[in-house]
Amino acid sequence: MNLTVADMLVGVVTGPLFFYHKDRDDKDNTWPGFLICSIEFTFPIASQVNLSLISLERLHATLFPFRHCLITKWVYIKIMIASWLITLPLAIVMGILSKEAFGYAWV
């Protein structure tokens, strides 16, 4: 479910926001430009983080099948919260780096 939500937000938010940000003239280091750039990176990173966590969960199910059956819903809820808490700092760092270090990529 978490991956579904992240993938839906990639299509619904990131796509139109990319075209909105691409057409704007004030792509400098302003606060709205940084916020839009960080939001552009948030949902694709969330999708990739969720895919990696799903693969780790499948690995755990393969290596420890009996222990995996004992996992409760709270563990999955904590993993979903942790995936978004991992995503947000990564998106902010990517937003900062894309503007400062990789500004030529926007050309």
N, C-alpha and C positions, 0 to 999 in steps of 0.2 A: 504494500500500500504506500509506503514511504517513497519508494522509487517511482511509483505511478504519479504521485503528487509532484515530485521533483521534475519528472519528465513533462507533465502537463504545464507546469510553470515555465519551463524552458520555452515551450511553444507559445504560450499565452502572453508571457511578460517579456521574456528576453528578445524574442524576434521583433515585435513592434518597437520595443525600446531601442534596439540596435538601429533600426531605420530612423527613429526619431533623433537619436544622438548623432547619427551619421549626417543628417541634414542640418543640424544646428551649426551656427557659426561660432559660438562661444565654447569651444572645446578646450579652453585654457584650464589652468589649475584653479578653477572656481569651485565653490562648495557644491552647487547643483551638478556640475560636470563630474566631480569626483563621486558623488552619490549615485548618479546614473551609471557611471562606469563600474562601480562596485556592485550595483544590482545586476548589471549585465553579466558579471562573472559569478554571481551567487548561485544561480540555479543550475548552470552547467557543471559547476564544481560539485554541487549537492548531488547531482545525478551520478557523477563519477565516484564520489565517496560512497554513495549507497550501493553502487555496483560492486565496489571492492569489499564492502562489509557483507554483502550477500555471498560473495565468493568465499570469504572467510567463514561464514556460517555454514556453507555447504561443505567446506573442508572439515570443520568441526564435526558435522554430521557423519562424514565419511570415516574419519579417524576414530571417533568415540560415539558410536551409534546408541549405546545404552545410556550413556551420560547425557547425550543430546535430547533424549526423550524426557528427561527430567527438568528441562529448562522451562521456566514459567513465563507468563506474559510480561511480567515486570522487567525481565532482562531485555526483552525486545523493545519495550518502551524506553528503557534507559539507553539502549543502543541507538534508537531513533533520535532521541534528544542529543546524544553525543555526536551523532553524524551532523546535525545542524550546527552544533557548537564548534565543530571542527571546520565546517564550511565557511562560517561567517568571518573568522580571522583570515582564512586563506583568500577569500574574495576581497577583503579590504587590502591585503598586501598586493594582490594582483592589480587592484585598481590603482594603488600608488605606483607600482612598478610600471604599469602600462603607460601612465602619463609622464613619469619622470625619466625612466631609463629607456623605455621603448616607444618614445613619442614618434619616432620615424615610422613605426608600423601603422600609424593612423593615416599616413599619406596614401 
